[in-house]
Amino acid sequence: MRPVQQPHHHPSTNIISLALLTLLIVPGCIEHRVAVSPPLPADPPPAGETPATTVLIAGSRFQNEPDHPETFSSALPLDIPISVYRRESDGTITRGELRVTTALPWWQRFPVDAFVDLAPVDATVDAVGMATLSPVPLYDRAAFISQAERDGYARSAAPVKSTP
């Protein structure tokens, strides 16, 4: 009777098997991050005047008097609309609009993404934005209402209901 031979495993086969198992157990992480910085603070008001008021609207988040960046994060690319309003101490209103978008890098596109998702590495895609404020023109209220009435959008008095 012949002795039974045990299959001979090459050490590199064990290492490859362990590496493949590790890739399946410890997948990497891809994160898209957006940071929206509030506009620089307004100059301090003269003595006796009220300070400026700032409102930051980022996506669906609303911040009154923001003092730190608003941050967003996702596994997919982000596209965040930003609106900033400020009422200065002298009554001037300024406004800024922008969109902050993270790019879709080449390594997160098909077919490369199938391999990157399995790689045990963390990757981030960052984008930063800050709105530039510009003055909002003021209008004469009476002239504005008069123009709206001429164009059929407003009435100076409620319509009168006729009774039968």
C-alpha positions in Angstrom: 0.0 0.0 0.0 1.3 3.4 -0.9 1.5 6.2 1.6 -1.0 9.0 1.0 0.7 12.2 -0.1 -0.4 15.4 1.3 -0.9 18.2 -1.3 2.0 20.5 -1.2 1.0 24.2 -0.7 3.4 26.7 -1.9 3.9 29.6 0.6 3.0 32.2 -2.1 -0.4 30.5 -2.5 -1.2 31.1 1.2 -0.1 34.7 1.0 -2.3 35.3 -2.1 -5.3 33.7 -0.5 -4.8 35.8 2.7 -4.5 39.0 0.6 -7.7 38.2 -1.3 -9.6 37.4 1.9 -8.3 40.7 3.5 -9.5 42.6 0.4 -13.0 41.2 0.8 -13.2 41.8 4.6 -11.6 45.2 4.8 -12.9 47.3 1.9 -11.9 50.9 1.5 -14.0 54.0 1.8 -14.5 56.8 -0.7 -15.8 60.0 0.8 -16.8 63.3 -0.9 -16.6 66.3 1.4 -17.8 69.9 1.0 -16.9 72.7 3.3 -18.8 76.0 2.9 -17.1 78.9 4.7 -19.2 81.8 6.0 -18.3 85.2 4.5 -15.8 87.2 6.4 -17.3 89.2 9.2 -18.5 92.7 8.5 -16.7 95.6 10.0 -17.8 96.4 13.5 -20.6 99.0 13.5 -20.1 102.5 14.7 -21.0 103.1 18.3 -24.8 103.0 18.9 -25.6 101.1 15.7 -26.9 97.6 15.5 -24.4 94.9 14.2 -24.7 93.3 10.8 -26.8 90.1 10.5 -25.7 87.2 8.3 -27.7 84.2 7.1 -26.1 81.2 5.4 -28.3 78.7 3.5 -26.4 75.7 2.4 -28.5 73.0 0.7 -31.3 72.6 3.2 -29.4 73.8 6.2 -30.0 77.3 7.6 -27.4 79.1 9.7 -28.2 82.4 11.4 -24.9 84.2 12.2 -22.5 81.4 11.0 -19.2 81.3 12.7 -17.7 78.1 11.4 -17.8 76.2 8.0 -20.8 74.1 7.2 -19.7 70.7 6.1 -21.3 67.9 4.1 -20.1 64.4 3.3 -21.3 61.5 1.1 -20.0 58.4 -0.7 -21.3 60.0 -3.9 -20.3 63.3 -5.5 -22.0 66.4 -3.9 -23.6 69.5 -5.5 -24.6 72.0 -2.8 -26.4 75.3 -3.6 -25.3 78.2 -1.3 -27.1 81.5 -0.6 -25.7 84.1 1.8 -27.5 87.2 2.9 -26.2 90.0 5.1 -27.9 93.1 6.4 -25.2 95.6 7.3 -25.5 98.0 10.3 -26.3 100.9 7.9 -29.2 98.9 6.4 -27.5 97.9 3.2 -28.4 94.3 2.1 -25.8 92.2 0.4 -26.2 88.8 -1.2 -24.1 86.0 -2.6 -24.9 82.8 -4.5 -22.7 79.8 -5.5 -22.7 76.1 -6.0 -20.0 73.9 -4.5 -19.5 70.6 -6.4 -17.1 67.7 -5.8 -15.7 66.1 -9.0 -16.2 62.5 -10.0 -12.5 61.3 -10.3 -11.4 58.8 -12.9 -10.9 56.1 -10.2 -14.6 56.3 -9.3 -15.8 55.6 -12.8 -16.7 52.2 -14.3 -14.8 49.8 -14.6 -12.0 51.1 -12.4 -14.4 51.7 -9.5 -15.0 47.9 -9.1 -11.4 47.5 -8.1 -11.0 50.7 -6.1 -14.1 49.8 -4.0 -12.3 46.5 -3.0 -9.0 48.1 -2.2 -8.3 48.7 1.5 -7.6 52.4 1.1 -9.5 55.5 2.1 -9.9 58.2 -0.5 -11.4 61.6 -0.2 -12.6 64.2 -2.7 -12.7 67.7 -1.2 -14.3 71.0 -2.4 -14.4 74.3 -0.6 -16.5 77.4 -1.3 -17.1 80.9 0.0 -19.7 83.3 -1.4 -18.7 86.8 -2.6 -21.3 89.3 -1.4 -22.6 92.1 -3.7 -25.1 94.8 -2.8 -28.8 94.2 -3.5 -30.3 97.3 -5.2 -33.0 99.1 -3.2 -36.3 100.0 -4.9 -38.8 102.7 -4.1 -41.8 100.8 -2.6 -44.4 103.1 -4.2 -42.8 102.9 -7.6 -42.5 99.1 -7.3 -46.2 98.7 -6.4 -47.3 101.0 -9.1 -45.3 99.0 -11.7 -46.8 95.8 -10.4 -50.3 97.2 -10.7 -49.6 98.3 -14.3 -48.4 94.8 -15.1 -51.4 93.2 -13.5 -49.6 91.5 -10.6 -50.8 93.6 -7.7 -53.8 95.7 -6.6 -53.9 98.7 -4.3 -57.1 97.4 -2.8 -58.9 94.1 -2.5 -61.4 93.4 -5.2 -65.0 94.3 -4.3 -67.4 91.4 -4.3 -70.7 92.0 -6.0 -73.9 90.8 -4.3 -76.7 89.4 -6.5 
